[in-house]
Amino acid sequence: MSSFGIRPGSHRANSVRPARFPLAPYALVAFAAVAVFALAQMLPREFVLPAASVVLLAAAGAIALAASLLRVRVMRGEIGLWDTAGAYALFGFAAGMMSGSQNIIGLFGHLATNN
């Protein structure tokens, strides 16, 4: 018994088996790469980083929402949906910081005038 009154290892027997998505992180990375490449082909050069930032942050939010609704647990030593959402958020914020504020404002102006 430990000092908390729980036998070591007893929590594993009562835990729910986590949801497994072995190819999900790789499929999500491929999807984001295709989306950013398509943006690079469609937008002027100065708007690629701000658009990538918006797309990656939206994808991070969607993946985190899916992981929350599916109640996916974080597993040690495995890459899961939470890790993928965190990586997308990191790259999205990095792309937003590398692009200037004028480019971000210009992106939304460009999108508003082309619709």
C-alpha positions as YAML, in Angstrom:
chain: A
units: angstrom
residues:
- id: 1
  name: MET
  ca: [0.00, 0.00, 0.00]
- id: 2
  name: SER
  ca: [1.16, 3.47, -0.72]
- id: 3
  name: SER
  ca: [0.68, 6.44, 1.56]
- id: 4
  name: PHE
  ca: [-2.56, 7.24, -0.29]
- id: 5
  name: GLY
  ca: [-4.16, 3.88, 0.48]
- id: 6
  name: ILE
  ca: [-3.98, 2.64, -3.12]
- id: 7
  name: ARG
  ca: [-2.09, -0.46, -4.13]
- id: 8
  name: PRO
  ca: [0.53, 0.25, -6.78]
- id: 9
  name: GLY
  ca: [-0.75, -0.86, -10.17]
- id: 10
  name: SER
  ca: [-4.39, -1.16, -9.08]
- id: 11
  name: HIS
  ca: [-5.46, 1.87, -11.10]
- id: 12
  name: ARG
  ca: [-4.63, 0.07, -14.34]
- id: 13
  name: ALA
  ca: [-7.14, -2.69, -13.80]
- id: 14
  name: ASN
  ca: [-10.02, -0.27, -13.34]
- id: 15
  name: SER
  ca: [-9.16, 2.16, -16.13]
- id: 16
  name: VAL
  ca: [-11.08, 2.40, -19.37]
- id: 17
  name: ARG
  ca: [-9.16, 1.35, -22.45]
- id: 18
  name: PRO
  ca: [-8.12, 4.47, -24.40]
- id: 19
  name: ALA
  ca: [-9.32, 5.12, -27.92]
- id: 20
  name: ARG
  ca: [-6.63, 4.29, -30.45]
- id: 21
  name: PHE
  ca: [-6.14, 6.13, -33.70]
- id: 22
  name: PRO
  ca: [-2.78, 4.89, -35.01]
- id: 23
  name: LEU
  ca: [-2.88, 6.70, -38.35]
- id: 24
  name: ALA
  ca: [-4.81, 9.81, -37.31]
- id: 25
  name: PRO
  ca: [-1.81, 12.04, -36.49]
- id: 26
  name: TYR
  ca: [-0.12, 11.18, -39.78]
- id: 27
  name: ALA
  ca: [-3.30, 11.74, -41.79]
- id: 28
  name: LEU
  ca: [-3.82, 15.09, -40.08]
- id: 29
  name: VAL
  ca: [-0.25, 16.17, -40.86]
- id: 30
  name: ALA
  ca: [-0.74, 15.20, -44.51]
- id: 31
  name: PHE
  ca: [-4.03, 17.11, -44.61]
- id: 32
  name: ALA
  ca: [-2.43, 20.25, -43.19]
- id: 33
  name: ALA
  ca: [0.49, 20.01, -45.62]
- id: 34
  name: VAL
  ca: [-1.89, 19.78, -48.58]
- id: 35
  name: ALA
  ca: [-3.97, 22.71, -47.27]
- id: 36
  name: VAL
  ca: [-0.94, 24.95, -46.75]
- id: 37
  name: PHE
  ca: [0.47, 23.99, -50.18]
- id: 38
  name: ALA
  ca: [-2.89, 24.83, -51.80]
- id: 39
  name: LEU
  ca: [-2.90, 28.19, -50.00]
- id: 40
  name: ALA
  ca: [0.61, 28.90, -51.26]
- id: 41
  name: GLN
  ca: [-0.55, 28.31, -54.82]
- id: 42
  name: MET
  ca: [-3.74, 30.40, -54.59]
- id: 43
  name: LEU
  ca: [-2.66, 33.44, -52.56]
- id: 44
  name: PRO
  ca: [-0.10, 36.16, -53.20]
- id: 45
  name: ARG
  ca: [3.24, 35.48, -51.55]
- id: 46
  name: GLU
  ca: [2.87, 38.00, -48.72]
- id: 47
  name: PHE
  ca: [-0.35, 36.36, -47.53]
- id: 48
  name: VAL
  ca: [0.86, 32.74, -47.31]
- id: 49
  name: LEU
  ca: [2.16, 32.88, -43.69]
- id: 50
  name: PRO
  ca: [-0.90, 34.67, -42.27]
- id: 51
  name: ALA
  ca: [-3.22, 32.25, -44.10]
- id: 52
  name: ALA
  ca: [-1.19, 29.27, -42.90]
- id: 53
  name: SER
  ca: [-1.45, 30.64, -39.37]
- id: 54
  name: VAL
  ca: [-5.23, 30.87, -39.60]
- id: 55
  name: VAL
  ca: [-5.57, 27.39, -41.13]
- id: 56
  name: LEU
  ca: [-3.24, 25.74, -38.61]
- id: 57
  name: LEU
  ca: [-4.91, 27.39, -35.61]
- id: 58
  name: ALA
  ca: [-8.37, 26.41, -36.89]
- id: 59
  name: ALA
  ca: [-7.15, 22.83, -37.41]
- id: 60
  name: ALA
  ca: [-5.65, 22.80, -33.90]
- id: 61
  name: GLY
  ca: [-8.98, 23.90, -32.45]
- id: 62
  name: ALA
  ca: [-10.91, 21.30, -34.44]
- id: 63
  name: ILE
  ca: [-8.55, 18.49, -33.44]
- id: 64
  name: ALA
  ca: [-8.63, 19.53, -29.78]
- id: 65
  name: LEU
  ca: [-12.43, 19.66, -29.89]
- id: 66
  name: ALA
  ca: [-12.55, 16.18, -31.45]
- id: 67
  name: ALA
  ca: [-10.12, 14.84, -28.84]
- id: 68
  name: SER
  ca: [-12.23, 16.36, -26.08]
- id: 69
  name: LEU
  ca: [-15.52, 15.02, -27.43]
- id: 70
  name: LEU
  ca: [-14.01, 11.57, -27.95]
- id: 71
  name: ARG
  ca: [-12.48, 11.77, -24.45]
- id: 72
  name: VAL
  ca: [-9.08, 10.73, -25.73]
- id: 73
  name: ARG
  ca: [-6.56, 10.39, -22.94]
- id: 74
  name: VAL
  ca: [-2.92, 11.33, -23.18]
- id: 75
  name: MET
  ca: [-0.77, 8.22, -23.37]
- id: 76
  name: ARG
  ca: [2.89, 8.29, -22.41]
- id: 77
  name: GLY
  ca: [5.18, 7.40, -25.27]
- id: 78
  name: GLU
  ca: [2.52, 7.68, -27.99]
- id: 79
  name: ILE
  ca: [1.58, 10.53, -30.28]
- id: 80
  name: GLY
  ca: [-2.14, 11.17, -30.06]
- id: 81
  name: LEU
  ca: [-4.72, 13.74, -31.02]
- id: 82
  name: TRP
  ca: [-3.80, 16.07, -28.17]
- id: 83
  name: ASP
  ca: [-0.16, 16.08, -29.26]
- id: 84
  name: THR
  ca: [-1.17, 16.78, -32.86]
- id: 85
  name: ALA
  ca: [-3.41, 19.66, -31.79]
- id: 86
  name: GLY
  ca: [-0.57, 21.12, -29.74]
- id: 87
  name: ALA
  ca: [1.85, 20.88, -32.66]
- id: 88
  name: TYR
  ca: [-0.63, 22.60, -34.98]
- id: 89
  name: ALA
  ca: [-1.15, 25.38, -32.44]
- id: 90
  name: LEU
  ca: [2.60, 25.81, -32.06]
- id: 91
  name: PHE
  ca: [3.17, 26.07, -35.81]
- id: 92
  name: GLY
  ca: [0.12, 28.29, -36.23]
- id: 93
  name: PHE
  ca: [1.34, 30.77, -33.62]
- id: 94
  name: ALA
  ca: [4.86, 30.62, -35.07]
- id: 95
  name: ALA
  ca: [3.54, 31.43, -38.57]
- id: 96
  name: GLY
  ca: [1.49, 34.28, -37.12]
- id: 97
  name: MET
  ca: [4.50, 35.72, -35.32]
- id: 98
  name: MET
  ca: [6.73, 35.49, -38.39]
- id: 99
  name: SER
  ca: [4.22, 37.34, -40.56]
- id: 100
  name: GLY
  ca: [3.79, 41.03, -39.97]
- id: 101
  name: SER
  ca: [0.62, 42.60, -38.65]
- id: 102
  name: GLN
  ca: [0.16, 44.48, -41.93]
- id: 103
  name: ASN
  ca: [0.17, 41.18, -43.80]
- id: 104
  name: ILE
  ca: [-2.52, 39.76, -41.53]
- id: 105
  name: ILE
  ca: [-4.70, 42.82, -41.99]
- id: 106
  name: GLY
  ca: [-4.00, 42.71, -45.73]
- id: 107
  name: LEU
  ca: [-5.01, 39.04, -45.87]
- id: 108
  name: PHE
  ca: [-8.45, 39.74, -44.47]
- id: 109
  name: GLY
  ca: [-8.82, 42.74, -46.77]
- id: 110
  name: HIS
  ca: [-7.78, 40.56, -49.73]
- id: 111
  name: LEU
  ca: [-10.28, 37.87, -48.78]
- id: 112
  name: ALA
  ca: [-13.08, 40.42, -48.29]
- id: 113
  name: THR
  ca: [-12.56, 42.08, -51.67]
- id: 114
  name: ASN
  ca: [-12.30, 38.82, -53.63]
- id: 115
  name: ASN
  ca: [-15.64, 37.41, -52.41]
...
